Amino acid sequence: MSAGLVEWLSHVPLSVLYLLMAAFAAVENVFPPVPADTVVALGSWLAARGQGSAFWAIFATWVGNVAGAGAMYVVGRRHGTAWMHRRGGMAPSPSC
């Protein structure tokens, strides 16, 4: 199975792989169990094999992380603690 995955990955354009790395890094900010570190390891592996660039792998991951964190900031800023209180009292009360 892993040989088939490696074969498939060797035929996917690098730009698509970099976009996937950025997407996984962004999603990890919303849903932490997403294994973005595994995707970063994939980018490192591609760079080590000479099929990719370590710079672009790091840059794509960084852009994805910043985008995901920014999106979470906007959601938190827009809805704030009032939304969390309505959703089940997950935030501490303002009197603390």
VEXKESE-19058 format. One line per field, with one value per atom (N, C-alpha, C): atom name; residue in three letters; residue number from 0; y, z, x. Coordinates in steps of 0.2 Angstrom, whole numbers, plus 2048, in hexadecimal, padded with zeros to 3 digits. Layout:
pado	CA,... $
drenfi	Ala,... $
dolo	NUM,... $
v	Y,... $
w	Z,... $
u	X,... $
END
This chain:
pado	N,CA,C,N,CA,C,N,CA,C,N,CA,C,N,CA,C,N,CA,C,N,CA,C,N,CA,C,N,CA,C,N,CA,C,N,CA,C,N,CA,C,N,CA,C,N,CA,C,N,CA,C,N,CA,C,N,CA,C,N,CA,C,N,CA,C,N,CA,C,N,CA,C,N,CA,C,N,CA,C,N,CA,C,N,CA,C,N,CA,C,N,CA,C,N,CA,C,N,CA,C,N,CA,C,N,CA,C,N,CA,C,N,CA,C,N,CA,C,N,CA,C,N,CA,C,N,CA,C,N,CA,C,N,CA,C,N,CA,C,N,CA,C,N,CA,C,N,CA,C,N,CA,C,N,CA,C,N,CA,C,N,CA,C,N,CA,C,N,CA,C,N,CA,C,N,CA,C,N,CA,C,N,CA,C,N,CA,C,N,CA,C,N,CA,C,N,CA,C,N,CA,C,N,CA,C,N,CA,C,N,CA,C,N,CA,C,N,CA,C,N,CA,C,N,CA,C,N,CA,C,N,CA,C,N,CA,C,N,CA,C,N,CA,C,N,CA,C,N,CA,C,N,CA,C,N,CA,C,N,CA,C,N,CA,C,N,CA,C,N,CA,C,N,CA,C,N,CA,C,N,CA,C,N,CA,C,N,CA,C,N,CA,C,N,CA,C,N,CA,C,N,CA,C,N,CA,C,N,CA,C,N,CA,C,N,CA,C,N,CA,C,N,CA,C,N,CA,C,N,CA,C,N,CA,C $
drenfi	Met,Met,Met,Ser,Ser,Ser,Ala,Ala,Ala,Gly,Gly,Gly,Leu,Leu,Leu,Val,Val,Val,Glu,Glu,Glu,Trp,Trp,Trp,Leu,Leu,Leu,Ser,Ser,Ser,His,His,His,Val,Val,Val,Pro,Pro,Pro,Leu,Leu,Leu,Ser,Ser,Ser,Val,Val,Val,Leu,Leu,Leu,Tyr,Tyr,Tyr,Leu,Leu,Leu,Leu,Leu,Leu,Met,Met,Met,Ala,Ala,Ala,Ala,Ala,Ala,Phe,Phe,Phe,Ala,Ala,Ala,Ala,Ala,Ala,Val,Val,Val,Glu,Glu,Glu,Asn,Asn,Asn,Val,Val,Val,Phe,Phe,Phe,Pro,Pro,Pro,Pro,Pro,Pro,Val,Val,Val,Pro,Pro,Pro,Ala,Ala,Ala,Asp,Asp,Asp,Thr,Thr,Thr,Val,Val,Val,Val,Val,Val,Ala,Ala,Ala,Leu,Leu,Leu,Gly,Gly,Gly,Ser,Ser,Ser,Trp,Trp,Trp,Leu,Leu,Leu,Ala,Ala,Ala,Ala,Ala,Ala,Arg,Arg,Arg,Gly,Gly,Gly,Gln,Gln,Gln,Gly,Gly,Gly,Ser,Ser,Ser,Ala,Ala,Ala,Phe,Phe,Phe,Trp,Trp,Trp,Ala,Ala,Ala,Ile,Ile,Ile,Phe,Phe,Phe,Ala,Ala,Ala,Thr,Thr,Thr,Trp,Trp,Trp,Val,Val,Val,Gly,Gly,Gly,Asn,Asn,Asn,Val,Val,Val,Ala,Ala,Ala,Gly,Gly,Gly,Ala,Ala,Ala,Gly,Gly,Gly,Ala,Ala,Ala,Met,Met,Met,Tyr,Tyr,Tyr,Val,Val,Val,Val,Val,Val,Gly,Gly,Gly,Arg,Arg,Arg,Arg,Arg,Arg,His,His,His,Gly,Gly,Gly,Thr,Thr,Thr,Ala,Ala,Ala,Trp,Trp,Trp,Met,Met,Met,His,His,His,Arg,Arg,Arg,Arg,Arg,Arg,Gly,Gly,Gly,Gly,Gly,Gly,Met,Met,Met,Ala,Ala,Ala,Pro,Pro,Pro,Ser,Ser,Ser,Pro,Pro,Pro,Ser,Ser,Ser,Cys,Cys,Cys $
dolo	0,0,0,1,1,1,2,2,2,3,3,3,4,4,4,5,5,5,6,6,6,7,7,7,8,8,8,9,9,9,10,10,10,11,11,11,12,12,12,13,13,13,14,14,14,15,15,15,16,16,16,17,17,17,18,18,18,19,19,19,20,20,20,21,21,21,22,22,22,23,23,23,24,24,24,25,25,25,26,26,26,27,27,27,28,28,28,29,29,29,30,30,30,31,31,31,32,32,32,33,33,33,34,34,34,35,35,35,36,36,36,37,37,37,38,38,38,39,39,39,40,40,40,41,41,41,42,42,42,43,43,43,44,44,44,45,45,45,46,46,46,47,47,47,48,48,48,49,49,49,50,50,50,51,51,51,52,52,52,53,53,53,54,54,54,55,55,55,56,56,56,57,57,57,58,58,58,59,59,59,60,60,60,61,61,61,62,62,62,63,63,63,64,64,64,65,65,65,66,66,66,67,67,67,68,68,68,69,69,69,70,70,70,71,71,71,72,72,72,73,73,73,74,74,74,75,75,75,76,76,76,77,77,77,78,78,78,79,79,79,80,80,80,81,81,81,82,82,82,83,83,83,84,84,84,85,85,85,86,86,86,87,87,87,88,88,88,89,89,89,90,90,90,91,91,91,92,92,92,93,93,93,94,94,94,95,95,95 $
v	7FA,800,806,806,80C,80D,808,809,80C,80A,80E,815,817,81E,822,81F,822,823,81E,81F,824,824,829,830,831,838,83A,835,837,83A,839,83C,842,843,849,850,855,85B,85E,860,863,869,86D,872,870,86A,867,865,862,85F,865,86B,870,873,873,876,871,86A,866,867,868,869,870,875,87B,87A,876,874,870,86B,867,86B,870,874,879,87B,880,87C,876,872,870,86F,86D,872,879,87E,87D,87B,87A,873,86E,867,864,865,863,85C,857,850,84F,854,853,853,84E,84D,851,857,85C,85A,858,857,851,84C,847,84A,84F,852,856,859,85D,858,852,84D,84B,84A,849,84E,854,85A,859,857,856,851,84B,845,847,84B,84D,851,856,85A,856,851,84D,848,847,842,847,84D,852,853,851,852,859,85C,862,866,86C,871,871,871,872,879,87E,884,884,882,882,87E,878,874,878,87B,87F,885,888,88E,88C,887,885,883,880,87E,884,889,88F,893,894,897,894,88D,88A,88B,88B,88C,893,898,89F,8A0,89D,89E,89A,895,891,895,897,89B,8A1,8A5,8AB,8AA,8A4,8A3,8A1,89E,89D,8A3,8A8,8AE,8B2,8B2,8B6,8B3,8AC,8A9,8AB,8AB,8AC,8B4,8B8,8BF,8C1,8BE,8BF,8BD,8B7,8B4,8B4,8B4,8B6,8B1,8B2,8AE,8AD,8B2,8B1,8AB,8AA,8A4,89E,89E,898,897,89C,89B,898,89A,898,890,88E,887,883,885,880,882,889,88B,889,889,886,88C,892,897,899,89C,89E,8A4,8A6,8AB,8B2,8B7,8BE,8C0,8BE,8C0,8BD,8B8,8B4,8B8 $
w	800,800,800,804,804,7FE,7FA,7F4,7EF,7EF,7EB,7EC,7F3,7F5,7F2,7F3,7F1,7E9,7E6,7DF,7DD,7E0,7DF,7E0,7E6,7E8,7E3,7E0,7DB,7D5,7D3,7CD,7CE,7D5,7D6,7D5,7D2,7D1,7D8,7D8,7DF,7E1,7DD,7DF,7E2,7E0,7E4,7EA,7EB,7F1,7F6,7F4,7F8,7FB,7F6,7F8,7FD,7FC,801,808,808,80E,812,80E,811,814,810,812,819,819,81F,825,824,829,82C,827,829,82D,82A,82D,834,836,83C,841,840,844,846,842,844,847,845,847,848,84F,850,84F,84F,84D,846,842,83B,83B,838,838,833,835,830,831,836,837,832,831,82C,825,824,81D,81C,822,821,820,824,823,81B,818,811,80D,80E,80B,80C,812,813,80F,80F,80B,804,801,7FA,7F9,7FD,7FC,7FD,801,802,7FC,7F8,7F2,7EC,7ED,7E8,7E3,7E5,7E1,7E4,7E9,7EB,7EF,7F1,7F5,7FC,800,807,809,805,806,805,7FF,7FE,802,805,809,810,812,819,817,812,810,810,80C,80C,812,817,81D,822,821,825,823,81C,81A,81C,81C,81E,826,82A,831,832,82F,830,82E,828,826,82B,82D,832,838,83B,841,840,83B,839,839,836,836,83D,841,847,84C,84A,84E,84C,845,843,846,846,849,851,854,85B,85C,858,859,857,852,850,855,858,85C,863,865,86C,871,877,87D,87D,87B,87B,877,872,86E,872,875,879,87F,882,887,885,87F,87C,87A,878,876,87C,882,888,88D,88E,893,893,88D,88D,88F,88F,891,898,89B,8A2,8A2,8A7,8A8,8A8,8A6,8A6,8AD,8B2,8B9,8BC,8B9,8BB,8BB $
u	804,800,804,80A,80E,812,813,817,812,80C,807,806,806,805,80C,811,818,817,815,815,810,80A,805,808,80B,80E,813,817,81C,819,813,810,80B,80A,806,80A,808,80C,80E,814,816,812,80F,80B,805,802,7FC,7FE,804,806,807,80A,80B,805,800,7F9,7F6,7F7,7F4,7F8,7FE,802,7FF,7FE,7FB,7F4,7F0,7E9,7E9,7ED,7EE,7F0,7F5,7F7,7F2,7EE,7E8,7E3,7E1,7DC,7DE,7E4,7E7,7E5,7E5,7E3,7DB,7D7,7D0,7CF,7D2,7D1,7D7,7DA,7E1,7E3,7DE,7E0,7E3,7E2,7E4,7EC,7EF,7F6,7FA,7FA,7FE,806,808,80F,811,80D,80E,80F,80B,80B,812,814,81A,820,81F,824,824,81F,81E,822,821,825,82C,82E,835,838,834,836,837,832,833,839,83A,840,846,847,84D,84E,848,849,84B,84B,84C,846,840,83A,837,839,835,83B,838,83C,83A,83F,83E,83B,83E,83B,833,831,82A,826,829,825,824,829,829,824,825,821,819,818,811,80E,812,80F,80E,813,812,80C,80B,805,7FF,7FF,7F9,7F7,7FD,7FC,7FA,7FC,7FA,7F3,7F1,7EA,7E6,7E7,7E3,7E2,7E8,7E8,7E4,7E5,7E1,7DA,7D8,7D1,7CE,7D2,7CF,7CF,7D4,7D3,7CD,7CC,7C6,7BF,7BF,7B9,7B9,7BE,7BE,7BC,7BF,7BE,7B7,7B4,7AD,7A8,7A9,7A4,7A6,7AC,7AE,7AB,7AC,7AA,7A3,79F,797,795,798,797,798,79E,7A0,79B,799,794,78E,78B,785,786,78C,78E,78F,78E,78F,793,794,798,7A0,7A2,7A9,7AE,7AC,7B1,7B0,7B5,7B4,7B0,7AC,7A8,7AC,7AA,7AE,7AF,7AC,7AD,7B3,7B7,7BC,7C3 $
END
